[in-house]
Every structure is written in C-alpha cells, then in structure tokens.
Amino acid sequence: MSSPELRSRQTAASKNRVPLTPTSSESESEDAKLHTSPASLPRTRISVLDILRVLGGLFLLSCTLSYFITNDSFFWGYGRPGFTRLPWLKAKWQGELLLTEEELSRYNGTDPTLPIYLALNSTIYDVSAGPKHYGPGGTYHFFAGRDATRAFITGCFNEDLTGDLRGVEEMFVPLDLDEEPTFEEGVSEEEKKRVRRAWKGKKERAWRKARAKVRDVVEDWRSTYDKGPGGKYFKVGRVYRPNGFEGPKRTLCKNGQLKRPKTSEGK
C-alpha cells in the first residue's frame, strides 16, 4: 500500500475515534452541574389544597382512632364540636339574649318553631337537644320556659319553681341553732353571756356554710348545662330582672325542712 493511501486511512480513523478524556467545555459543564446551589434549583410549591388534604387526613385518622379506642365517640369522649351544630352557630350569630320571665315562658317547648330554654340562676340555656326530657310530656318539662333554680336546690317541684333564692340556705342550717340556749337556775350572768356568744358565733358560721352550700349546688347544676361548644346544652343569654326579686322572703318548703340537719355537731 502506498504511503499516500496509508496517511489517508490514518486521518479518517483519527476523526472517528472517541476521545477517552472529556474536553474542556464538557468538563466545565459537569462542574457547573455539581456546584449548582439549592437556591437555583426549581422549588416544589405547596398549595393551600395540599395543606387542607393533610389536615383532613389527620382529622379522619384521629376520628377513626378515637372510635376504635373509646368504642363510642369520634371525638375522644368530647361532645360534638359546636361549629358542626346549627343551633349553636345560630345562637352565637344572634349574640346573647336578654329575656324577661314573661318572654322566657314562650320557650317551653309547646311551640315547635321555637327552641326550648330553661334558666338557672338567671342564666338561660338551650335544652332543645333534650325534647324527651324538657318538651311537653317530658319528665322535666316543668323546668322549661322558666328559672326554677330554687326547686333545683330544695326538690320542691310544685311550690319552688322560681329563681328567688332568698332564704333557701336555711335548708342547710342545723335545727339545733334555731333557738337561743336556755339556762337552769343558778347560772351566773357571766356564764350566760359566754354561752350566748358561743351560740351566736356558731350560728353565724353555720349560715355562712349554708350559703356556700347553695352556691356549690347551683354550680353543680350549672356544670350539667354549660359544657361549652361541645356540650349537648349551651348558654344563650340571661333573664332580665331590673328590680330583682320583690315581695316577702319565701318560707322553706316542706321537703327543704325535712332535709335540714338535726344538729351542728359542735362545729
């Protein structure tokens, strides 16, 4: 083979040969890729819909776990959230009601277009969720449409359906403190004064404890009706009494008298 043909074949082969090392431009391109900063990379955007999906999934998971663990509640034993109940939302939208006792009497369950209300210590609660108890024919229908706080304390459901608590604390005052102590002949005046002072102090303490007991009983009933947004019943307003309770103080009913403690037991 002649020299010119050999040189021609060598030249063609060199053109088709793949270089074993990268060129300078390729090397620079690879370096640029390796040193690209995270800030220059395209960002994955999280939309509001993605956040709602995650929250919704967590909510469903929580409800499922709650039902399997408690076996009867989707909300870990708490009541149904208020924002899922139309009556609660409506009450919050309207704001706090201010009703006279006459106006309150309309909400006794006899009108199906109105909710059922009762009042406890002048605070009005919506008990529409318990029509079997507070609606017509219900066991506690006599509480509907009125403030019957006194009856909640004494248990006299005929004569004490009123919110007037004046004198009801007597129910918790021992009977042996009603009358002043008596003395036999020969007791000195100084001794009489001492005994009377002790009796008076004991009676004052007994009445203070009795008033505290009334507050405790009312608070126990309040906690029954006021359990917040998740409760079956909820607060909607107050009874308007510009002049408070007028007239003479009520006497303690028979049931209240029977429940009075016999003795102060030296306290």
C-alpha positions in Angstrom: 0.0 0.0 0.0 1.4 3.4 -1.0 2.2 6.0 1.5 -0.5 8.5 0.4 -3.2 5.9 1.0 -1.9 4.9 4.4 -1.9 8.5 5.5 -5.4 9.0 4.3 -6.7 6.0 6.3 -5.0 7.1 9.4 -6.5 10.6 9.1 -10.0 9.1 8.7 -9.6 6.8 11.7 -8.4 9.7 13.9 -11.6 11.6 13.0 -13.9 8.7 14.0 -12.1 7.9 17.3 -14.0 8.7 20.5 -11.9 10.8 22.9 -11.0 8.9 26.2 -10.9 12.1 28.3 -13.6 14.9 28.3 -12.9 18.1 26.5 -12.5 21.3 28.4 -16.1 22.5 27.6 -17.6 19.2 28.8 -15.6 19.3 32.0 -16.8 22.8 32.7 -20.4 21.8 32.1 -20.1 18.8 34.6 -18.5 21.1 37.2 -21.3 23.6 36.8 -23.9 20.8 37.4 -22.1 19.5 40.5 -21.8 23.0 42.0 -25.3 24.2 41.3 -26.7 25.8 44.6 -30.0 24.5 46.0 -31.5 28.0 45.7 -31.1 27.8 41.9 -33.0 24.5 41.7 -36.7 24.6 40.9 -38.8 24.7 44.0 -41.8 22.3 44.8 -44.7 24.6 45.6 -47.1 23.5 48.4 -50.6 24.8 47.7 -53.4 25.5 50.2 -55.2 22.5 48.8 -52.3 20.3 49.8 -52.4 21.6 53.3 -56.1 21.0 53.6 -55.7 17.5 52.3 -53.1 16.8 55.0 -55.2 18.3 57.8 -58.3 16.4 56.5 -56.4 13.2 56.5 -55.1 13.8 60.1 -58.7 14.6 61.2 -60.1 11.4 59.7 -57.3 9.4 61.3 -57.9 11.0 64.7 -61.7 10.2 64.4 -61.0 6.6 63.4 -58.6 6.0 66.2 -61.0 7.7 68.7 -63.8 5.4 67.7 -61.7 2.2 67.9 -60.2 3.2 71.3 -63.3 4.7 73.0 -65.7 2.4 71.1 -68.5 5.1 71.1 -67.0 8.5 70.3 -65.3 10.1 67.2 -64.0 13.0 69.3 -62.1 11.2 72.2 -65.1 11.4 74.6 -65.8 15.1 74.0 -69.1 16.3 72.7 -69.8 17.1 69.1 -67.9 20.4 68.2 -70.2 23.4 68.4 -69.2 24.6 64.9 -70.9 21.5 63.4 -74.2 22.2 65.1 -76.7 24.6 63.6 -78.4 25.7 66.8 -75.1 26.6 68.5 -73.9 28.5 65.4 -77.3 30.4 65.2 -77.1 31.3 68.9 -73.5 32.6 68.5 -74.6 34.6 65.4 -77.5 36.3 67.3 -75.5 37.1 70.3 -76.5 36.9 74.0 -80.3 37.1 74.6 -81.9 39.2 77.3 -85.4 38.0 78.1 -87.9 38.9 80.8 -89.5 36.0 82.7 -92.7 36.5 80.6 -90.7 36.3 77.4 -88.8 33.3 78.6 -92.1 31.4 79.2 -92.7 31.3 75.5 -89.7 28.9 75.1 -91.3 26.0 77.0 -91.4 23.6 74.1 -95.1 24.0 73.2 -94.3 26.0 70.1 -92.4 23.7 67.7 -91.0 26.7 65.9 -89.1 27.9 69.0 -86.2 26.3 70.8 -86.6 25.1 74.4 -85.0 27.2 77.1 -84.6 27.0 80.8 -82.8 29.3 83.2 -80.6 28.5 86.1 -79.6 31.3 88.5 -80.7 33.8 85.8 -78.6 32.3 83.0 -80.6 30.9 80.1 -79.6 27.6 78.5 -80.8 26.0 75.2 -82.0 22.4 76.0 -83.7 21.8 72.7 -81.4 18.7 72.3 -83.4 17.0 75.1 -87.0 17.2 74.0 -87.9 13.9 75.6 -86.9 15.4 79.0 -87.9 19.1 78.6 -90.5 19.1 75.9 -94.3 18.6 76.5 -94.8 15.3 78.4 -91.2 15.1 79.4 -90.0 14.3 82.9 -88.6 17.7 83.5 -91.0 19.8 81.4 -91.8 21.9 84.4 -88.3 23.4 84.2 -88.8 24.6 80.6 -89.5 28.2 79.9 -88.7 29.4 83.5 -86.0 30.0 86.1 -86.6 27.3 88.7 -83.3 27.4 90.5 -84.9 27.2 93.9 -86.5 23.9 93.0 -83.2 22.5 91.8 -81.9 23.0 95.4 -85.0 22.1 97.5 -86.5 19.4 95.3 -90.0 21.1 95.8 -91.1 21.0 92.2 -94.6 22.4 92.8 -94.1 25.4 95.1 -90.5 26.3 94.4 -90.5 26.8 90.6 -88.8 30.2 90.9 -85.4 31.7 90.7 -85.8 33.5 94.0 -83.1 32.0 96.3 -83.7 34.3 99.3 -83.7 32.3 102.5 -83.2 28.9 100.8 -79.8 28.5 102.6 -81.9 27.7 105.7 -82.2 24.2 104.3 -78.6 23.6 105.3 -78.6 25.2 108.7 -78.8 22.8 111.7 -82.1 22.7 113.6 -80.5 23.0 117.0 -79.3 26.5 116.2 -82.8 27.9 115.6 -83.5 28.7 119.3 -81.3 30.5 121.8 -79.9 28.4 124.6 -81.8 28.2 127.9 -80.4 28.1 131.4 -81.2 26.5 134.7 -81.5 28.5 137.8 -78.3 29.5 139.5 -76.2 30.0 136.3 -74.3 33.3 136.5 -74.9 36.1 134.1 -71.3 35.9 133.0 -71.7 32.3 132.1 -74.9 33.1 130.2 -73.2 35.8 128.2 -70.4 33.4 127.3 -72.8 30.6 126.2 -74.9 33.1 124.1 -71.7 34.5 122.4 -70.6 30.9 121.5 -74.1 30.1 120.2 -74.2 33.2 118.1 -70.8 32.6 116.6 -71.7 29.0 115.8 -75.0 30.2 114.2 -73.2 32.8 112.0 -70.7 30.2 110.8 -73.5 27.8 110.1 -75.3 30.3 107.9 -72.1 31.2 106.0 -71.5 27.5 105.3 -75.1 27.1 104.3 -74.8 30.0 101.7 -71.6 28.4 100.4 -73.5 25.1 100.1 -76.2 26.8 98.0 -73.5 28.2 95.7 -72.0 24.7 95.4 -75.3 23.1 94.5 -76.0 25.8 91.8 -72.5 25.3 90.4 -73.1 21.6 90.1 -76.2 22.1 88.1 -74.6 24.8 86.0 -71.9 22.4 85.0 -74.6 20.0 83.8 -76.0 22.5 81.3 -72.9 24.5 80.5 -70.3 22.2 79.0 -69.0 24.6 76.3 -69.3 24.3 72.5 -69.1 20.6 72.6 -71.9 20.2 75.1 -75.4 18.9 74.5 -76.9 22.1 76.0 -75.4 25.5 75.8 -75.8 29.1 77.2 -77.7 31.6 75.1 -78.4 34.6 77.4 -79.7 35.9 80.7 -83.0 36.7 82.4 -83.7 40.4 82.7 -84.9 41.5 86.2 -84.4 45.2 86.6 -85.8 45.2 90.1 -84.5 41.8 91.3 -87.0 39.7 93.3 -89.6 41.7 95.1 -92.1 40.8 97.8 -91.6 38.9 101.1 -89.0 36.2 101.5 -90.3 32.8 100.8 -90.6 30.2 103.5 -88.7 27.0 103.2 -90.9 24.2 101.6 -91.7 21.0 103.5 -89.1 18.9 101.6 -86.5 21.5 102.4 -87.5 21.5 106.1 -87.2 17.7 106.2 -83.7 17.8 104.7 -82.3 20.1 107.4 -79.6 18.6 109.6 -80.7 18.0 113.1 -77.5 19.1 114.9 -74.5 21.2 114.3 -72.3 18.5 115.9 -70.4 21.1 117.9 -68.9 22.8 114.8 
